[in-house]
Amino acid sequence: MNKYIKKLIEKSVGKSNNNKNNENNNKNSNTSNTDKKISTDLKNNLNYIKKQFGNSHDIIFREINVGSKICIPAVVISINGLVNQNLIDYDLLKRVMHIDIKLKDDFMEYIKKSIITMVDINDINSMDEVFDGILSGESVMLIDGYSTGFRLDTRDWKDRGVSQPIIGSVVRGPREGFSETLLTNTALLRRRIKTPQLIFDKVNCGQYTKTDVVIAYIKGIANDKIVKEVKKRISKIDIDGILDSGYIEQLIEDEPFSLFPTIGNTEKPDQAAGKLLEGRIAILVDGSPIALTIPFLFIENIQTSEDYYTRPWYATFTRIIRVLSLIIVIFLPGFYISAQTYNQEMLPTHLFITMAASKEGVPFPAFIEILLMSILFEVLKEAGVRMPKHIGEALSIVGALVLGEAAVGAGFVSNPAVMITALTGIATFVIYSLNDSITILRFGFMILGAAGGLFGMLIGTIFLLLHLVSIRSFGAPYMSPLGPSSGRDMKDTIIRAPLWMMNSRSEVITKNTKKSSTNRFFNKSK
């Protein structure tokens, strides 16, 4: 012990005055954690850290002696529930406390390289790094007499694990979904794209949450300008906390007041990997199972990952069904109101007579009928989502059958109104990625149809198309390749060409448009 004290005295002869002045300044000034350095006095460090954490019961301060003979005081700080306690016990404490260590000039470097067996270990020299490490689930080790410490990756907490995603379920294709753990999500992407060009850049967002955000892209394929723009926008985020990727989406999107999303999202690793291979950028947020993809085009709303795992003819057919569903959701209720109110000549005579007969005794006009039924459908849909799963399913069935039948029987609405609302509601789920946008548009075109008939809907359609072609997603035209048109990119729009024909990437997404391709007839039998 005398040797240890003598060594410390010799080490601090030329720096004692500076250390005292620095410690006095830190005590007397209200500086942030970033400005405060780690002191050589372990007690001062402990007092400061405990003062910052208050009486939080989940913070563990394990005070130990380094070495079985020299007995240098040290402390290991971690958060209970965020660390692997066995890893700390056997790979850190047991080795540091019981191994015979000799005090030497490179003492800290010797411990780091020869004693501690953990894979990820980094030097730290400021209190900001201490708090960042502890609050991220890592362990921090400070040793008396040294102004540097160790930040050890001992993170291990309970997570949901890899499970089948709720949104975007497929008949054919991978059934893995992202989880709330960032390391798990990056591993899922790394397992699919095995190239060193896959880059993960990590930043922190949120003054209090300090949420880890990863920007993923393939170097050489992704557009460097878009990558820089994404990093620039995320770096400018100044907010108390980031709790989900939806925060990032709303803070960096191009058109915050538009009904249409200009940033894509997915819960499927295979879909995110496909976007990366096309030259897009993915954003992963710790604590969120939803990844963001940039840039995002309108045509992606009718595309699913399963389209690329099936034969092109059926994939094209299902995309046409989605486009028809989109048209039905937006225009069908408004068209029904217009035909009933102003434009009866647009309906066949027999159909009009049948619909007029069904409205006999209904006290409300067509607009009020459709409006009431649409609001009722939205109420049932919201109740089904918010209620527990089994109760929600039963509530949706009972509400749709009982209330619909009772409304017709009581004479509040007609049978065509119920049928129009049901068909529109079902079509809404076909284009789930646009569910929010088309729901609001549906009510908008209902009002236009009631106010001006088909002429009012035509004016609304023109303004809608003008808005869509004016939108950009990180520089990419939102309606590309439809407007502006691009013959090369039309292979993967409403029509899905065979994979061997899709030998180029979108020119509005990346400058590296050439894609590795195979000859269709390389295995043709002779």
N, C-alpha and C positions, 0 to 999 in steps of 0.2 A: 504494500500500500504506500510506503514511503517513496518507493521508486516512481509510482504513478503520480504522486503529488509533486515530486521534484520535476518530473517530465512536463507536467502542466505548467509549473512556474516558469521553467525555461522557455516553454513555447509561447507564453503570454508576456514576456518581458518587454518586447518592443511594441506591443499592441495594447497594453493594459489601459493606457490613458485614452486611446481612441475608443476602446470597448466601453469604458465607463461613460465617456461623453455620449456615445451613441445610445447606450441604455438609458441615460438620463433624459436625452431628447425624446426617446420613444415613450418614456413614462409621462413626460410633461406635455406632449403634443397629441392631439387627436388625429393621428394618421390612420390611413386605411391599412388593410392587411398587405396590400401590394408593396407599400413603402417600408414595412417593418421586416427586418431581416431576422433570421434565427440567431439567438444569442448563444454564447458559449456557456452560459449558466443555465443548466437544465431546470432549476427551480423557477427562474424567471419565465422560461418558455412554458412550463406547466401552468403557472399562475395566469399567464396571459390567455392560453388556450381554454382553461377552465372558465375564465371570466367571460370569454366570448360565447361559449356553449351554455353558460348558466348552470342549471341543475338538471340538464337533460339526462334521464336515467339510462338511455340507450348508448351513451358514449362510454367506452371502456378504456381506462387508463391502466395498463399493466406495467408496473414499475419493476425493473429487473436489474441484475448486475451482470455486466458483460465479462465473461471469463471466470473460471473457477478460482483463479489465484489473484489476478489484478483487481477484480471486482469494481469495474467502472460503472457508475450509475447510468441507467438508460430507461427509456419508457417506450412502449409500443401502444399506439392509440388507434382505435378502430370503432366501428359502429356495429353493435350487436344486431344480427339479422341480415347484414349485408356482406358478411365475410365468411370465409370457410375457416372455422375455428380449428379443425384438425390440421389444416395447412399451416396455420400460425403456430400451433403447439409443436409440431414435429419438424417442420422445415425452417423454423425461425427460432423460437424460444429454446427448444431443447439443444440446438446446435450452438447458439450464442452463449447460453448460460453455462453449459457443462464442458465445453471444449477448452483446453488449456491454450490461451492466447497470450502472446508476448506483445508488449507495447513497443511499437516501432514508428518510424517517421510516416510511413504510408499505411497507418493503422486502419483508417476508414476504407481505403482501397483494398486492403487485405481482407477485411470482413466481407466486403461486397463480392470479391472474386473467389475467395477460398472458403468462406464459412457459410454464408447464406446460400441455400440451394434453389431458391425460387427463380423462375425463368425471367420474369419481368421485374426489374429493380432499377430505380432511377434516383439520381442525386437531387436534393432540393436544398435551397438556401434562403427561402423567404416564407413568411407566414401565409402568404396567399397560396403558395403551393401546398403547404401543410393542410389548410382547410379544404382546398380543392380535392386533394387526395382522400382525406377522411370522408368527405361528403359524397364522393364518387363510389364509395364502397371499398376503397383500398385501405391498407394499413400504413401508418407512418411511424418510423423509428427515429428517435432523437437520442443522442449520446452526450453525456456531460463533458464539457471541455471542447466541443467541436461546433462550429457554426454551420455545419451542413448536416443533413439527415438523409434518410432513405424513404422512398415511396415504393411500397411493395404491392403488387397486384394480387390481392387475396379475395377478389370479388366472388361472391357465390350467394345468390338469393333464390327464393322460390319464384318460378315463373310458370306460365301456362304451357310452355313447351310448344313443339311443332304439331299443329293439328290441322284438320281440314277447314279451309276458310268458309265462312258463312255466305259471303257474297262471291259470286263467280264460280259456283260449283260446276263441275264438268262431268260428262259421261266418260270421255276419253281424255287422258292427260294426267299430269301430276296433281296430287291432292294435298300437297303441302301448302301451308299458309304461314305468313310472317307472324311472329309473336311480339310481345312487348319488350323483349330483350334485344338490345342493339347488336351485341356480339353474335347472337344466334342468327339475326337477319343478315349480317354481313357474311357469315359463314355459308348461309344458304345460297347467296349470290356467288361467292368464291367457289363453291362446289360445282356450280354450273358453268362458270366462265373461268377456265384454268389458263390464265395468261397474266404475265407480270404487268401488262398494259392496263389491267383493271385497277384503277386508282380509287382509294378511299381517303378523302380529305375530311378531317374532323374539326369542327368548331364548336364553341359553346354559345348558347343563346339563353337569355333570361337573367336578370340581375340577381334574383333569389334562387331560381330553380337550377341555373347553370346546366341546362339540358344539353346533352351531347347530340350534335347533328352531324350526320355523315353525308358528304356530297360524293356520289359514286359516278364514275364515267370511264370509258375506255379510251385511253390516250392514243391518238392517231385516227380515231373514228369520230369522236365527239368534236364539235366545233369549238375551237379554243375561245372565240369571242363570247359564245354563249356560256361556257364554263366560267370565264372571268366575270360575266354579268351576274350569274347566279351567286358566285362568291361575294361579289360587291353588294348585292341586295341583302344577303343574309348577314353580312358583317355590319350593315347599317341598322339592323333591328335593335331597337331599344325598348324593352318591355320587361315587366316584373317577372314573368314566367312563361315558359312554353310547356304546355301539358299534352299537346297532341300535334301531329303533322298538319292538322287543319289550321293551327295558328300560323305556321310558316306559309301555308298556301295563301291565306288572306293578306299577309303582310308583303308578299313579293309578287303577286299576280299583276298582269298588265292592265286588266280591265276590272277594277274592283266593283264597279257599278253595273256591270253587265250581268244578265241572267245566265249566261253560258260560261262554264268553267274553262279557263285558259291554262290550267295545270291539271294534268291527269293524276289519278290515284289508283292503286291496286293493292290487293292483299295477297297476291300470288307471286312467289319468287320467280317462277318460269316466265310469267308475263313481264315482270320487271327486267329479267335477263334479256328477253327478246327486245325490249325497248332500248336497252343499253347497246345491243348489237346493231341496232338501227341508227345509232349515233346520238341517242337521247341521254339525258342526265337524270339520275335517280337521287332522291333525297330521303334519307332514313332518319327517323327521330327516335331517340331512346324513350321507351314507354308507349310507343304507338305501333300497332300492327299494320298501319297503312303507309305505303311508300308513295312518294310523289314522283311524277315523271314530267320532264320538260325537254323540249316544247311539246305542246298538246294541240292536236288538230281536231276539228269537228268530226271528221270521218272516223276517228278512233272510237266514237261513241257507239258505232254499229259493229265494231270488231270485238271479237273475244279470242282468248288464247286457244280455245278448242277449234276455231276455224282453221288453224294451221296444222292440226293433228288429224284432220279428216280429209276426205277427197274434195277437190276444188268445186265439183258440181253441187254437192250438198251444202258446202260452206257458202257458195254464192246464193243458193236458194234461201238459206236462213238469214243472210244479210238483207235480201229483198223483203223478207217477212218483217225484219226489224224496221226497215224504212217505211213500210206500209203501216206498221204499228205507230211509228212516230207521227205520220200524217193523220191517222185516226185520232190519236190523243189530242193533237193540237186543233184540228179543224172539225171533227165530226160533231161535237156538241154545238159549236157555233153554226155549222151548216144546218143542223136540225132546227135550231131556233129561227134561222133566216128563212128556211123553207116553210115553216109553220106561220111565220109572221108576215113576210113580205113577198117571198119568191115561191109561191105555191106551184107555179108552172114548171119548176125544176123537178118536181116529183111526178112519177107516172100516175095517171088518173086513178087507177084501182088502188094503188098504195096510198094516195092522198085520202081517198074515201075511207079506207080502212083505219088510217090514223085519226081522221076526223071523228069517226064513230067511237074510237077508243077514248077520245077526249070528252065525250059526251058526259056532262055532269061534273067535270073537273073545274073547280072555280078559279084556277090560276092560269095565266098565260104560259106559253112554252118556256120563256126565259126563267120565270119563277120556278117552274117545275124542275128544270135541269139544274138551276142554281141550288135549290134545296137538296136534291138528290146528290149533287156533287159534294156539297158540304157534308152531308151525312156520310158519304163514302170516305171522305178525308178523316172524319171523326172516328169511324170504325177502323180505318187503317192505322191511325195514330194510337188508338187504344190497343190494337193488336200488337203493335211494336213495343209499347211501354209496359204492358201487363206481362206477368210470367208466361213462359212459352206455351204451356198447355192451356192455360186459361185464355190467353190471347187467341189461340187457334179456335177454341170453342166460341169465344165472343164474336170473332169475325164470321163464322158460319151462321150462328144464331142471328146476328145482326143483319146479315145479307138476306137470309131466307125469311125470317119472321117479320122484320121491319119492312122489307120490300113488299112482301105479300100483303101485310096489313095496310101499308100506304095505298096500294092499288085498290084493295077491298073497301077502304074507307072513302075512296074518291078524292084523295089529296093529289095523287099523280096518276098519269096514264101508263099503260103497259109499254108504249114506245120509249117513254122517258126513262123507265127502269132499265130497259134493254140497252139504250144508248149509254147510260151511266155505267152499267156493268161491263159493256164492251170496252169503253174508254178506260175503266179502271184496270181491266186485265191487260190491255195493251201498254199501260203505264209501266208494268213490271218487266216488260220485254226490253225496254230501254231504261234500265235502272240507273245507269250513270247520269242520265239527264232527267231523273225523276223530279228534282226540285225545279228545274227550268221549265219543263213542259207542263208541270202542274199550274204554275203561275200563268204561262202562255195560254193554257186552256181556258182559264177564267177570263183572261184578256180578250180572247177571240169570241167568247160567249157574249161579253158586253158589246163588242163591235158588231156582232151579228144581230143583237137586239136593237142596237141604235141605228144601224145603216144597212142591214141585210148583207147580201153577198158583196155589194159595193164597199161597205165598211170593212168586211173581211179582206177584200182585195187590197185596199189601202194599207191595212195592217200587215199583210203579207209582204208588200213592197218595202215598207219600212223595216220589217224583220230581216229581209234579205240584204238590204243596204247596211244594216247594222252588222250582220254576220261577215260580209266581205270587208268591212272596215277594221275588224278586230285582228290583232296580232298577238302571238304567243312567243315572247322573247325573240322578236324579229321575224318569226315565221308566219306567213298569211294563214289565218285560222281556217279558211275554206279551201286551202290547197289540198289536193291537186285539182279541185273542181273550179275554183276561182282564186287566183289565176290558174288556168288549166295547164297541165303538164302530162303529155302523152306517156312519158316514161314511167310516171308514178301512178298511172291509171290501172296498173296491174293489180293493185291491192286497195281497191276502193269498194264499191258495191259488188263488183265482180272480183273474185279472188282467183288469180291465175295459178297454174301449177307451180310448185316450189322451184322447179328447174328453170322456169321462165323469169322468176323474180331475182334477177342477177344484179340489181342495183339498188342503192339506198336513195331515199328521198333527197332531192337536191335542195330543198328548203330547210332540211334538218342539218345536213352535214356537207362539207366539201368533198369528203372521201366517199364518193358515190359508188365506186366499184366494189362489188361484193364477190367473195369466193363462190363459184358455182360449179355444177357438175353437168356433164353431157347427158341429156335425156336417154340416149341410146347406147350408153357405155356397156350395158349388160344385156343388150338385145340378143336373143338366141338366133343362131344361124341355121 
